[in-house]
Amino acid sequence: MSYYVYILRCADNTLYTGITNDLAARVTAHNEGKTAAKYTRARRPVVLVYREQAADRSSALRREHSIKALDRQSKELLIKTGDC
């Protein structure tokens, strides 16, 4: 099973980073479901702006951590040059 690391742009133009093994369902949950992260529930709608595939959950978590450690400018550059 492959995992994805993703970045969402929220309605207030903030960025949210997470991981999932079902990207489409997770983005839908962020926008509609009660299983959305507390952060995104108050900032809907959200738009998927970046994704990258990871081999397993462990590597996805490591990559998520490294992306969260980036400053805003670096995240925007990643989004601009990334896959989405």
JOVEN-V441117 format. One record per helix or strand of 2 or more residues. SS is the DSSP state (helix for helix, strand for strand). FROM is the first residue (numbers start at 1). TO is the last residue. If there is no record, write none. Layout:
[[SS,FROM,TO] [SS,FROM,TO]]
//
This chain:
[[strand,3,9] [strand,15,20] [helix,23,32] [helix,38,41] [strand,47,54] [helix,57,68] [helix,72,81]]
//
